[in-house]
Amino acid sequence: MSQPTENSPAPEGITTPAGFSAAGVAAGLKSTGANDVVVVRNQGPQFAAAAVFTSNRVAAAPVHWSRQVIADGRADAVVLNSGGANACTGPEGFANTHRTAEHAAEALGVSAGDVLVCSTGLIGEQLPMDKLLPGVSAAVEALAATPEAGMAAATGIMTTDTVPKHGARHGSGYAIGGIAKGAGMLAPALATMLVVLTTDAELDAAELDGALRAATALSFDRADSDGCMSTNDTVVLLASGASGVRPDLQEFTAELTGLCQELAKGLIDDAEGAQHTITVRTFNAASEADALEVSRAVSRSNLVKTAIFGRDPNWGRVLSEVGTTAAAFEPEQLNVSINGVQVCRNGGVGEDRSLVQFSGREVAIDIDLNAGSAEASILTNDLTHDYVHENSAYSS
């Protein structure tokens, strides 16, 4: 998900599937002058859509608006802005979201009730509508179906991200593309993210909804950087039907899941200040729920995360977190491996911990419960000095 070089192929993303155009422009919401207003348009011939949102009860105005828009299973466009979350902004904030949708709808020649709105940035401040609305107009004017337009959209939704997140998958005669943002405040559900996914497959809204929920359950809902849930999380899936292909739903869901997992890993790889991406895998569990609970507990442990930052294979911290869960296991049957070295065997000392190597970014923590055959993994990252510095200075 790095920036393309001069000789690299055109980047794939939301404009890879047929029937979509996108744009990202600089409207002045960010002091850096970077892109901060994005429009993604479904040009049809079909306009089916699905979305999932944060479960945070303190949800942002755009989340409330977009929940209403998606209720009928149709969306013609998505307007996104970085540089302001429009969360905890009261009736004025909701009115500004409505104004944004109406402004975009007028420029696009569609109904405001078919325009989704997403925002990301600092909570508790009103959006500068005198900058945002002209930015929406400029983005509509700049709409294009090119890879470059897709990349402009990917950069336009970045906040503390250091690289844009984008990608695509190709099924049997159809494509799925996507862009995502997120680098901190990453915790289910859905993690702090804005994600727009597009496909030219012929699928109705109910099929899209089922596929999207299955995909996010195994991707964004298993990305957990810092245990902090956002007010603005939104994942949107739009279908144009432009390929004329009606795919096997199981195949489509698998391809969508793969793309979502790729984007979710991109979020964790770019987590604020992180030096390691950690996969916490719990296996031989009595149930998937047990495995997920254990992996989640270990991934959220600041002691485990700081140990990995310090390149310390401190398996005792892992075991202590396992013990806080309600999962079925016997303490004397627990095994823990870190980067392939079984440092804990049968609840006690295993191989020499000095054998564990931390030469690369990837770290694998594997927990064997010896209680069944189910497994589940969580993606997380280490906790560094840079994370503390960046977040202590975020709004000052």
Secondary structure by P-SEA (a helix, b strand, c coil): ccccccccccccccccccccccccccccccccccccbbbbbcccccccccccccccccccaaaaaaaaaaccccccbbbbbcccccccccaaaaaaaaaaaaaaaaaaccccccbbbbbbcccccccaaaaaaaaaaaaaaaccccaaaaaaaaaaacccccccccccccccccccccccccccccccccccbbbbbbbcccccaaaaaaaaaaaaaacccccccccccccbbbbbbbbccccccccaaaaaaaaaaaaaaaaaaaaaaacccccbbbbbbbcccccaaaaaaaaaaaaacaaaaaaaaaccccaaaaaaaaaacccccccccbbbbccccccccccccccccccccccccbbbbbbbccccccbbbbbbbbbcaaaaaaaaaccc
